[in-house]
């Protein structure tokens, strides 16, 4: 029973003294915004508490920790790894000694001229295809090119080894040789064509390490964190639902929107934080990255998009497996659709990193930011209309 003089009703389950307007002594001393809810300071915001809780729980996720360690290793030793990785990206960039090719046939002279202008390739002419084949089988040449006439065109039969790392380097050199022959023949036969051929871009004398670093390595390091954050966000919400701990959070009291906001905040913040670390480590390895604020904006926007998608699927399905499957399919499909955009996100990041942004690049950065805000606002409305009791 209430004491004499205390006529205030007992607070209902899920409410606080501040919400009922009562202080510890029964006085209306709790701050109020006029709508029955207390004003919470930023540091005391329960959404921050949920965000901290989710971030702390990542330490127990071995898969996530392993992924972070791999990215940390790649970023920390990028200058060392880029040499080996470039050998897979562009095998011809790795010096492997001279490649000797045996050539024979009616148009062997075109192959010889191309080999003379290509570094690392030496052509040996044989009188007939049989002699060239025999030289290959005897191990005197690395590969054999038999150039014959095929309906007015040059047809080249290539005989090369299979099943070794050396094969990759040999095939890459042979491919470059044939591309050179094709380019030369296009120019030589232009006058005999009914329509002019499609012009080919000029050869660019650029380091393959530069191209690999800014078109593959940097986008890879910056795009993995958003996708991981989205996947973790799916688990963070659906596991709360499946384990029944979502009800305990709501007793705090917290609305479903507050819970989702807290989880989104944690997963969105962790990706740009990783991006800053990766960029710093790349810089220590001599790989400079320009326009860092714009790049972080792209990373944050993409993270917001995928995290919002993941949490929305978690609310709609309330099942971890279904939500993860839908998340993976939609992210892959969505990222694939971006190849039809005027500029792919990887291209946007690469241009920003090398300080060569265009107007299209700037527009894409703004578009990602706007799309992130629109999707996040729409997702919050979806969550607000969802009945927590039905999850």
Secondary structure, DSSP 8 states (H G I E B T S, - for coil): ---TT-------TT--HHHHT--TTSSS-S---SSS-----STT-HHHHHHHHHHHHGGG-HHHHHHHHHHHHHHHTHHHHHHHHHHHH-GGGS----EEEEEEETTHHHHHHHHHTSTTEEEEE-SSHHHHHHHHHTTSSSEEEEEEEETTEEEEEEEE--SSHHHHHHHHHHHHHHHHHHHHHHHHTGGG-SS------------HHHHHIIIIIHHHHHHHHHHHHHHHHHHHHHHHHHHTHHHHHHTTT--HHHHHHHHHHHHHHHHHHHHHHHHHHHHHTT-----HHHHHHHHHHHHHHHHHHHHHHHHHH--HHHHHHHHHHHHHHHHHHGGGSSS-HHHHHHHHHTT---HHHHHHHHHHHHHHHHHHHHHHHHHHTS-GGG-
